[in-house]
Amino acid sequence: MSATSSPHLNPGNEKSGYPQGDQKVALGAQDASFEAPNVVKGEDLLSMQDVDPALNAKMYLVNNAIDEIGWTNYHWKLFVLNGFGYAVDSLLLLLQSVISTQAGYEFTPSYGRALTIAVYVGMLLGALFWGLSADIIGRRFAFNVSLFICSIFATVAGAAPNWTSLAVFIALLGFGGGGNLIMDTTVFIEYLPSNKQWVLTWLAAWWGLGQAITGFIAWGFLSPAKWNCADPFDTNGVRFGECPYHSNMGWRYVMYTSGALVFVMSVARITVIRLKETPKYLLGEGKDVELVQGFQEMAARYNRPCSITIEMLEACGTVQSAHGKSRVSISELTVHFRGLFATKRIGLSTVLIWLSWTLIGLAYPLFYVFLSSYLTSRGADLGDVSTYDSWRNYALVNISGIPGPMLAGYMCNWKYLGRKYTMVIGALVTMAFFFAYTQVRTQAENVGFSCAIGFCLNIYYGTLYAYTPEVLPSAHRATGNGIAVACNRVMGILSAVIATVANTSTSVPIYVCAALYIAMAAVAVAFPFEPYGKRSS
């Protein structure tokens, strides 16, 4: 049963989220039902929380309008252009990992994990900055400029003269990309008709595509000997050879190529589609005229009905909970943070979402970012693997992550599973393959199990990506999403520290990852909201 096939609700009763004592709100909802009888009504996810009656009533009307217009070519464009952000996020996360070895040969770093910490620090600050700013000044600015910032600093990083400057540029491109996951899901969910909200899960397929692109770029530039120095260090870490600039251009070509690719994506975002502010952001702003105008323009362009009017929205009252008295003030920040804990149930949901992102923030890099060191350490068991084959295998593992979110999209739209139990299945199956991975003894098994983990892991990850913006309140969605992603980045920094003091060549990190996925499954069961069959508020 899709989200729009929920039972018809009487907009004037308590179930619809309009308190019976507020006749003005109920009148607005009744007008909507009368004016748009052909719209299949659904239940808004947070309507029963009664945080802001006017916001609930207006949200109901806006969701009706979105459902009435339905899926259009505009949504296809959003799917692709928001997908670029997902792809860039994963590309940036892996870039520092794939270039660190060759760049280290050239620069002889005093701290080898500096690039990992740099990218996570940049993404941490970016997540907080872009998340808060998207709720304060709007989604449009971050959507348009974040990829451009990434492209500039990715290109500049390729020309870095030393290890310190490289780490700084990596941090800056991480800052630019830190808001991608937040903006992509926030913008997309605020345009999606309710029967297509499951498509949000499919966005994570772009994450796997970004990983695959990174793998192919690395395969092309880091495997040829003509562009890459041999290891100039002995087994004790003492340098005995040279690795000059002109003999070690491979990692620089990786950065230049990636920067150029992201630049093309950033240009596409402002030329293929001229993004306006999302209707649910405008709702919180009180810009009813602009909101209705946007719907009418979209309906006219795609020859769809549009029954919403300014009078309907004005009859619902004034939204009180979206902003503070001044946009540049502590009260504005307080409003967005407190809005994530407006009721006990919303507060519990927020905490569990942040916990989930924290857990996977540790599990993910322990396996992926440090996978190369683990595989290298098992060379005696798996046989000697050429540089060419190593990068080929890396690309294959990353490609396997693409179909995982696509399967998750179908699973989470099945009423017996929904979003919560899709995450449970994804986490537990991933855990099983993590345990099995410790028994790998051949190169074929290594590649096979790595691909299986990449596929299953993205069932969980892709669904968590989608679940987070679906259940957060619209006026504070980007803030809550930004803090969730920031929790993830903090654990990424911690994983780099763990990798420095622990032995990642053993199977211990694999067992730790497996245990973390058990915890993720337990948290998913405890989520208080199930978005299946309901409309995002």
Secondary structure as the mmCIF struct_conf table of DSSP 4:
data_model
#
loop_
_struct_conf.conf_type_id
_struct_conf.id
_struct_conf.beg_label_comp_id
_struct_conf.beg_label_asym_id
_struct_conf.beg_label_seq_id
_struct_conf.end_label_comp_id
_struct_conf.end_label_asym_id
_struct_conf.end_label_seq_id
HELX_RH_3T_P HELX_RH_3T_P1 ALA A 3 SER A 5
BEND BEND1 SER A 6 SER A 6
HELX_LH_PP_P HELX_LH_PP_P1 PRO A 7 HIS A 8
TURN_TY1_P TURN_TY1_P1 PRO A 11 GLY A 12
BEND BEND2 ASN A 13 ASN A 13
HELX_RH_3T_P HELX_RH_3T_P2 GLU A 14 SER A 16
TURN_TY1_P TURN_TY1_P2 GLY A 17 GLY A 17
TURN_TY1_P TURN_TY1_P3 GLN A 20 GLY A 21
HELX_RH_AL_P HELX_RH_AL_P1 GLN A 23 GLU A 35
TURN_TY1_P TURN_TY1_P4 PRO A 37 ASN A 38
BEND BEND3 VAL A 39 VAL A 39
HELX_LH_PP_P HELX_LH_PP_P2 VAL A 40 LYS A 41
STRN STRN1 GLU A 43 ASP A 44
TURN_TY1_P TURN_TY1_P5 LEU A 45 LEU A 46
HELX_RH_3T_P HELX_RH_3T_P3 SER A 47 GLN A 49
BEND BEND4 VAL A 51 VAL A 51
HELX_RH_AL_P HELX_RH_AL_P2 PRO A 53 ILE A 69
BEND BEND5 TRP A 71 TRP A 71
HELX_RH_AL_P HELX_RH_AL_P3 ASN A 73 PHE A 107
BEND BEND6 SER A 110 SER A 110
TURN_TY1_P TURN_TY1_P6 GLY A 112 ARG A 113
HELX_RH_AL_P HELX_RH_AL_P4 ALA A 114 ILE A 136
TURN_TY1_P TURN_TY1_P7 ILE A 137 ILE A 137
HELX_RH_AL_P HELX_RH_AL_P5 ARG A 139 ALA A 157
TURN_TY1_P TURN_TY1_P8 GLY A 158 ALA A 159
BEND BEND7 PRO A 161 ASN A 162
HELX_RH_AL_P HELX_RH_AL_P6 TRP A 163 GLY A 177
TURN_TY1_P TURN_TY1_P9 GLY A 178 GLY A 179
HELX_RH_AL_P HELX_RH_AL_P7 ASN A 180 ILE A 189
TURN_TY1_P TURN_TY1_P10 GLU A 190 TYR A 191
HELX_RH_3T_P HELX_RH_3T_P4 SER A 194 LYS A 196
TURN_TY1_P TURN_TY1_P11 GLN A 197 TRP A 198
HELX_RH_AL_P HELX_RH_AL_P8 VAL A 199 TRP A 202
TURN_TY1_P TURN_TY1_P12 LEU A 203 ALA A 204
HELX_RH_AL_P HELX_RH_AL_P9 ALA A 205 LEU A 222
BEND BEND8 SER A 223 SER A 223
HELX_RH_3T_P HELX_RH_3T_P5 ALA A 225 TRP A 227
BEND BEND9 ASN A 228 ASN A 228
HELX_LH_PP_P HELX_LH_PP_P3 CYS A 229 ASP A 231
STRN STRN2 PHE A 233 PHE A 233
TURN_TY1_P TURN_TY1_P13 THR A 235 ASN A 236
BEND BEND10 GLY A 237 GLY A 237
STRN STRN3 ARG A 239 ARG A 239
BEND BEND11 GLY A 241 GLY A 241
HELX_RH_3T_P HELX_RH_3T_P6 TYR A 245 SER A 247
HELX_RH_AL_P HELX_RH_AL_P10 GLY A 250 THR A 271
TURN_TY1_P TURN_TY1_P14 VAL A 272 VAL A 272
HELX_LH_PP_P HELX_LH_PP_P4 LEU A 275 THR A 278
HELX_RH_AL_P HELX_RH_AL_P11 PRO A 279 GLU A 285
TURN_TY1_P TURN_TY1_P15 GLY A 286 GLY A 286
HELX_RH_AL_P HELX_RH_AL_P12 ASP A 288 ARG A 301
TURN_TY1_P TURN_TY1_P16 TYR A 302 ASN A 303
HELX_RH_AL_P HELX_RH_AL_P13 ILE A 310 GLU A 314
TURN_TY1_P TURN_TY1_P17 ALA A 315 CYS A 316
BEND BEND12 SER A 321 ALA A 322
BEND BEND13 LYS A 325 LYS A 325
BEND BEND14 ARG A 327 SER A 329
HELX_RH_AL_P HELX_RH_AL_P14 ILE A 330 ARG A 338
HELX_RH_3T_P HELX_RH_3T_P7 GLY A 339 PHE A 341
BEND BEND15 ALA A 342 THR A 343
HELX_RH_AL_P HELX_RH_AL_P15 LYS A 344 PHE A 367
TURN_TY1_P TURN_TY1_P18 TYR A 368 PHE A 370
HELX_RH_AL_P HELX_RH_AL_P16 LEU A 371 SER A 377
TURN_TY1_P TURN_TY1_P19 ARG A 378 ARG A 378
HELX_RH_AL_P HELX_RH_AL_P17 GLY A 379 LEU A 382
HELX_RH_AL_P HELX_RH_AL_P18 THR A 387 ILE A 399
TURN_TY1_P TURN_TY1_P20 SER A 400 GLY A 401
BEND BEND16 ILE A 402 ILE A 402
HELX_RH_AL_P HELX_RH_AL_P19 PRO A 403 CYS A 412
TURN_TY1_P TURN_TY1_P21 ASN A 413 ASN A 413
BEND BEND17 TRP A 414 TRP A 414
TURN_TY1_P TURN_TY1_P22 LYS A 415 LEU A 417
HELX_RH_AL_P HELX_RH_AL_P20 GLY A 418 TYR A 437
TURN_TY1_P TURN_TY1_P23 THR A 438 GLN A 439
BEND BEND18 THR A 442 THR A 442
HELX_RH_AL_P HELX_RH_AL_P21 GLN A 443 VAL A 471
BEND BEND19 LEU A 472 LEU A 472
HELX_RH_3T_P HELX_RH_3T_P8 SER A 474 HIS A 476
HELX_RH_AL_P HELX_RH_AL_P22 ARG A 477 VAL A 501
BEND BEND20 ALA A 502 ALA A 502
TURN_TY1_P TURN_TY1_P24 THR A 504 SER A 505
BEND BEND21 THR A 506 SER A 507
HELX_RH_AL_P HELX_RH_AL_P23 VAL A 508 ALA A 526
BEND BEND22 PRO A 528 PRO A 528
TURN_TY1_P TURN_TY1_P25 TYR A 532 GLY A 533
STRN STRN4 LYS A 534 ARG A 535
#
